Amino acid sequence: MNRPAFRPCVVALVMGAVFIGHVPDTVAADTWRHGVVEAKGDSGFPFMVEDGGFAERRGIDLDINQFVSGNTPVRAIVAGELDSFDGSPVVALAAMAQGADIKILGCHWPVMTYTLFSRPEFPTPESLRGQTIGVSVPGSLPALFAIEALASVGLTKDDLIFANAGGSTNRFQAVVAGVVSATAASSEFEVIAENYGVHALLRGPTATPNLLRSCLMTSGRNISERRDLVERFVAARMESIAYALIHRDETIALSQKVAGLPADDQTSAFVYDEVIAYSAIDATMPLDIEKIQWALDLMIREDMIDGAHKAADFTDPSLREAALARLATH
């Protein structure tokens, strides 16, 4: 399998910062509230920053909150109930275009590891014409993924019917039960799909190469008023992701613990191996302005955003650069 090109550099930083006695940037712990979408087989990657002590070593008292939909933490950060969250830019860009005080700092999961699943009687993407596709909410990442994945084979959203079917697990169960004909969900459900005769029709890395799976976002207020803390949190995330990428068994075990999965469950191993195979996660958290602009243009085409906007207005690369500098010097 392919191995991430960034790994030697970041692992060297992690080895220097963690394994030979990293000294925290500050003595007093600062509280930081972070949001993620519901724990699944991929939980080891976002939760390693807390469970592995990376936030604590950077002087951060971290509280990770889980949400069923990626749209909910957008509202929470606008309301001041969160300090940061992981999510696809598409869940926040509409709010940002309306003036929401949110900035994208970097994208740790730039490859779209999602799959379009269908019932047995719909064995091809073309057979879904006129059928109901289960999504979470309109404008959500699952909805846009389904639209773009099916567009790659010539279907438009006018050829389909979209219905709210809840979070990833509920959406997959809705396919199995025949409530919907297909759904977009995390690719980890491929582990059990065959047991139910469910087809994996389209995969994100090839069907939607421009969609970003997950980026780190925070408020502009945090950047201006708590910049040092934001930098420390970004650095801790980079360290924890780099650590997870070279500790397969530990990361899989953490995913199982957080998601409440049995020890013999194979979804966490599937996610981990898929991440490595596609180089889907990047610990340096790159900020691809062109892909964020692509997402903006997509949402404009889908009448989710009015007017023209520039991706650069919704990003702040300086925090990522500062975090990398911290890793290079600690």
HELIX and SHEET records of a PDB file:
HELIX    1   1 ARG A    7  VAL A   14  1                                   8    
HELIX    2   2 MET A   15  PHE A   19  3                                   5    
HELIX    3   3 GLY A   44  ASP A   51  1                                   8    
HELIX    4   4 PHE A   54  ARG A   57  1                                   4    
HELIX    5   5 THR A   72  VAL A   78  1                                   7    
HELIX    6   6 PRO A   89  VAL A   91  5                                   3    
HELIX    7   7 LEU A   93  ALA A   97  1                                   5    
HELIX    8   8 PRO A  125  LEU A  128  5                                   4    
HELIX    9   9 LEU A  141  ALA A  151  1                                  11    
HELIX   10  10 LYS A  157  ASP A  159  5                                   3    
HELIX   11  11 SER A  168  ALA A  177  1                                  10    
HELIX   12  12 SER A  187  PHE A  189  5                                   3    
HELIX   13  13 GLU A  190  ALA A  193  1                                   4    
HELIX   14  14 GLU A  194  TYR A  196  5                                   3    
HELIX   15  15 GLY A  204  ALA A  207  1                                   4    
HELIX   16  16 GLY A  220  GLU A  225  1                                   6    
HELIX   17  17 ARG A  227  LEU A  245  1                                  19    
HELIX   18  18 ARG A  248  ALA A  259  1                                  12    
HELIX   19  19 THR A  267  TYR A  278  1                                  12    
HELIX   20  20 ILE A  289  ARG A  301  1                                  13    
HELIX   21  21 ALA A  311  PHE A  314  5                                   4    
HELIX   22  22 SER A  318  THR A  329  1                                  12    
SHEET    1   A 5 ILE A  60  PHE A  67  0                                        
SHEET    2   A 5 ASP A  30  VAL A  37  1                                        
SHEET    3   A 5 SER A  84  GLY A  87  1                                        
SHEET    4   A 5 SER A 214  SER A 219 -1                                        
SHEET    5   A 5 ILE A 102  TRP A 109 -1                                        
SHEET    1   B 5 ILE A 161  ASN A 164  0                                        
SHEET    2   B 5 THR A 132  VAL A 135  1                                        
SHEET    3   B 5 ALA A 182  SER A 186  1                                        
SHEET    4   B 5 TYR A 114  SER A 118 -1                                        
SHEET    5   B 5 HIS A 199  ARG A 203 -1                                        
END                                                                             
